[in-house]
């Protein structure tokens, strides 16, 4: 999977203090002896026992790129966290290309837009690594934490 920044300086994410944080993804990088956290995603859900909507906020901050986005997903029967994160990625002006299922090295598949909505947590991780590569980091320089 590959990521492409289509816009810069989009900032529409915000921390949702009135919701419970249900998961956090941090892409930590190590380059030239310096640790950074250029990509952060937080997922939230309402405090009610009947809450079913998941909200996601994405922040990308590096030397040349500073964007953020937000998304949400509700309903039943699919992986809402990946759907909300996909919407946040799109909202931040980031396009994904390739397969959301990984493993494909087909050049034609790499040219097609990718959508991780409802696909699952592995696709989330692949998308965040793709964003890290688009920022100029290699696989050996990145580590993804989930909490």
FENQUI-V160295 format. One record per helix or strand. SS is the DSSP state (H for helix, E for strand). FROM is the first residue (numbers start at 1). TO is the last residue. If there is no record, write none. Layout:
SS;FROM;TO
SS;FROM;TO
//
This chain:
E;2;5
E;11;11
E;20;31
E;34;45
E;54;61
E;66;73
E;79;79
H;80;91
E;94;97
H;107;110
E;113;113
E;118;118
H;121;134
H;139;141
E;142;146
//
